[in-house]
Amino acid sequence: MGIEMQRIPDHATALALVPALPHCTAAVLPLPSAFFARPAEVVAPELIGCLLVKRQPDGGLLWGVLVETEAYCQSEPACHGHRRRSPSNETLFGEPGRFYVYVSYGIHHCVNVVTGRAGWANGVLLRALALPGEPERVAAGPALLARRFGLDRRHDAQLAAPEQGVWLAPRPAAWRPVGPEDRIQTTRIGISAGQALPWRWYLRHSRSVSRRARGDRTPRPAEAWAVAAGAAGS
């Protein structure tokens, strides 16, 4: 049997069972450009379970599983491009499939991927990741995610592609797919406008989500999924 998503006894055991990704970047192909050329509210839920990958100086890969995303669109007031196009948000109006990195509160970097079409501000905020072999909340929030991956304004407008060193990859075919029943859809957080729009999604069984919806309890370790694919089948 292949690798399957299973209930696991505790977080430490889960980390030990997660398969390593190959060091060869050719084995971790990026999501196609057409994936991002769609509205943010379509792309955001489909990114849940995908991988954020960064090539390390030694040729190895730092990677994590996306467990939380938010969508933003020029048509709604929480989007940076809602009021005007400016030098600071120019990337958000550009080509889909590029990173849009901005600074929040003057200190925290937040990483987005541009979606939709050029000329119309549209993007998905990468809110949280689960990383194998690391504390479960090491990237449970936009600022923590950016810090763990070393992403900042230098990466703004950079194409999400292996040749650039940082990219988004599909969930490996051998892993259990993430379906609609595995995702929670709820309202966005940390914003002062557009709060009622339900454009945040997260992986129901992950303990690495930044904040859960009201009434949705954090799964106990015995109920949580492994960081990536869970235990290997026999």
Secondary structure, 3 states (H helix, E strand, C coil): CCECCCECCCHHHHHHHCCCCCCCHHHCCCCCHHHHCCCHHHHHHHHCCCEEEEECCCCCEEEEEEEEEEEEECCCCCCCCCCCCCCCCHHHHCCCCEEEEEEECCCEEEEEEECCCCCCCEEEEEEEEECCCCCCCCCECHHHHHHHHCCCHHHCCCECEHHHCEEEECCCCCCCCCCHHHEEEECCCCCCCCCCCCCEEEECCCCCCCCCCCCCCCCCHHHCECCCCCCECC
